[in-house]
């Protein structure tokens, strides 16, 4: 029962975020982004993905090689 409640809460949060995002998207209207803005956004997305993937890889390899075993002792 606890797992079902968590799933229901997560789906409700997802629906709320989707609704707010759709409202903001529609209310923006005819906003244009220059090519420099698109370029900056693209670099930001690539940088964020690279940083996230790199940090998760470090966590994975650190755990796999046993570097985390002595932490907290």
Secondary structure, DSSP 8 states (H G I E B T S, - for coil): -HHHHHHHHHHHHHHHHHHHHHHHHHHH-S----HHHHHHHHHHHHHHHHHHHHHHHHHHHHHHTTTTTTTT-
